[in-house]
Amino acid sequence: MNVVARIAVPTCLALAVIGASPALSQTADTSFFLTSNGVGNGGNLGGLAGADNHCQTLAQAAGFGAPKTWRAYLSIQPADGQPAVNARDRIGKGPWKNAKGVVIAKDVADLHSAGNNLTKQTALSEKGEVINGAGDTPNRHDVLTGSQADGTAFAAGEDRTCKNWTSSTQGAAMVGHFDRKGLRDDEPSKSWNTSHPSRGPDGGCSQADLKSTGGDGLLYCFAAN
């Protein structure tokens, strides 16, 4: 009896470890998520570096940070002698998987095509959770991108990046809808990365402005390596 007991316990433990392996593997393979929260200062993210740090910090807390380098899907416009930066050029080559191991897109071209797999059910947070979208309370489906449909920056002129992500009092931010829902039936209002500019009583870049149109300053984060 004693011999059987000693054998049975390790066997059960071995089975438990084997059963847990796929979940651990999926977590380690995570290379895309929608942030569960924003920086909290409207469109002032501390520039691209501050936004990237937000992605890296959330990924680290979720258990899949370093050695991966996490980047926010954001563009900046040319200003003050500095060139534009395209969101599509910052996020690596893919493929990208969410926290459940589901492929969002296999490469940059796929991500910016009509065939990508970015939806409310797949744009999970770093915690593996579905974020509130249109029809939920509160609606948080606006995601900051500052980008055109092909993932490139807007030309100099009308601000679409809250002063290149350094202001909560000036400008506006182009946002996308992760749930692919909009007030109209046309594609732009349902685009994941370029649905409409932010707007509100303060102009468009305060935290209150972002919330007023169905957002919360959320970001798409991609592992660039």
Residue pairs with C-beta under 8 A, 6 or more apart in sequence:
25 101
26 97
26 99
26 100
26 101
27 62
27 63
27 64
27 99
28 64
29 97
29 101
30 59
30 62
30 64
30 97
30 98
30 99
30 101
30 126
30 223
31 68
31 94
31 95
31 96
31 97
31 222
31 223
32 96
32 97
32 98
32 104
32 220
32 221
32 222
32 223
33 58
33 59
33 62
33 98
33 99
33 124
33 125
33 126
33 220
33 221
34 123
34 124
34 125
34 131
34 143
34 178
34 218
34 219
34 220
34 221
35 54
35 55
35 58
35 125
35 126
35 218
35 219
35 220
35 221
36 58
36 125
36 126
36 127
36 129
36 131
37 216
37 218
38 54
38 144
38 207
38 210
38 216
38 217
38 218
38 219
39 45
39 46
39 50
39 51
39 54
39 217
40 207
40 217
41 168
41 207
41 217
42 162
42 167
42 168
42 205
42 206
42 207
42 208
42 209
42 210
42 217
43 144
43 161
43 162
43 163
43 165
43 167
43 168
43 171
43 172
43 173
43 198
43 204
43 205
43 206
43 210
43 217
44 162
44 165
44 166
44 167
44 168
44 205
45 51
45 54
45 72
45 74
45 144
45 162
45 165
45 166
45 217
45 219
46 53
46 165
46 166
47 76
47 164
47 165
47 166
48 72
48 74
48 76
48 85
48 90
48 164
48 165
50 165
51 72
51 74
51 165
51 219
52 70
52 71
52 72
54 72
54 219
55 70
55 71
55 72
55 219
55 221
56 65
56 66
56 69
56 70
57 65
58 126
58 221
59 65
59 68
59 70
59 126
59 221
59 223
60 66
61 126
62 99
62 126
62 127
64 126
67 225
68 223
68 224
68 225
69 223
69 224
69 225
70 221
70 222
70 223
70 224
71 90
71 91
71 92
71 221
71 222
71 223
71 224
72 90
72 219
72 220
72 221
73 87
73 90
73 91
73 145
73 147
73 151
73 193
73 219
73 220
73 221
73 222
74 87
74 90
74 144
74 145
74 146
74 147
74 161
74 165
74 219
75 84
75 85
75 86
75 87
75 145
75 146
75 147
75 148
75 151
75 152
75 153
75 154
75 161
76 82
76 84
76 85
76 146
76 153
76 161
76 164
76 165
77 84
77 146
77 153
77 154
77 155
77 156
77 157
77 159
77 160
77 161
77 164
78 84
78 153
78 155
78 156
79 156
79 163
79 164
84 152
84 153
84 155
85 153
86 147
86 151
86 152
86 153
87 145
87 146
87 147
87 151
87 152
87 153
87 193
88 108
88 111
88 112
88 147
88 150
88 151
88 152
89 151
90 222
90 224
91 108
91 222
91 224
92 222
92 223
92 224
92 225
93 107
93 108
94 105
94 106
94 107
94 108
94 110
94 111
95 103
95 104
95 105
95 106
95 107
96 103
96 104
96 105
96 111
96 222
96 223
97 103
97 104
98 104
98 122
98 123
98 124
98 128
99 124
99 125
99 126
99 127
99 128
100 124
100 128
102 117
102 122
103 117
104 111
104 116
104 117
104 118
104 122
104 123
105 111
105 116
105 117
105 118
108 151
110 116
111 118
111 151
112 149
112 150
112 151
112 193
116 192
118 178
118 180
118 192
119 178
119 179
119 180
120 130
120 131
120 133
120 141
120 178
120 179
120 180
120 181
121 130
123 131
123 178
123 179
123 192
123 220
124 130
124 131
125 131
126 221
131 140
131 141
131 178
131 218
132 138
132 139
132 140
132 141
133 139
133 140
133 141
133 177
133 178
133 179
133 181
134 141
134 177
134 179
134 181
134 182
134 214
135 181
138 211
138 214
138 216
139 214
140 214
140 215
140 216
140 218
141 177
141 178
141 179
141 181
141 214
141 215
142 175
142 176
142 177
142 195
142 198
142 210
142 213
142 214
142 215
142 216
142 218
143 175
143 176
143 177
143 178
143 192
143 193
143 215
143 218
143 219
143 220
144 165
144 173
144 174
144 175
144 210
144 215
144 217
144 218
144 219
145 173
145 174
145 175
145 176
145 193
145 194
145 220
146 153
146 154
146 160
146 161
146 162
146 165
146 173
146 174
147 153
147 154
147 174
147 176
147 193
147 194
148 154
148 174
148 194
149 188
149 191
149 193
149 194
151 193
153 161
154 160
154 161
154 174
158 172
159 170
159 171
159 172
160 171
160 172
160 173
160 174
160 197
161 171
161 173
161 174
162 168
162 170
162 171
162 172
162 173
162 198
162 204
162 205
163 170
163 171
163 205
167 205
168 205
168 206
168 207
169 202
169 203
169 205
169 206
170 203
170 205
171 203
171 204
171 205
172 197
172 198
172 199
172 203
172 204
172 205
173 197
173 198
173 204
173 205
173 210
174 194
174 195
174 196
174 197
174 198
175 195
175 196
175 197
175 198
175 213
175 215
176 191
176 192
176 193
176 194
176 195
177 189
177 190
177 191
177 192
177 195
178 192
178 218
178 220
180 190
180 191
180 192
181 190
182 188
182 189
182 190
182 195
182 196
183 189
188 194
188 195
188 196
189 195
189 196
193 220
196 213
197 204
198 204
198 205
198 209
198 210
198 213
198 215
199 209
199 212
199 213
200 206
200 208
200 209
200 210
200 212
200 213
201 208
201 209
201 212
202 208
202 209
203 209
207 217
210 216
210 217
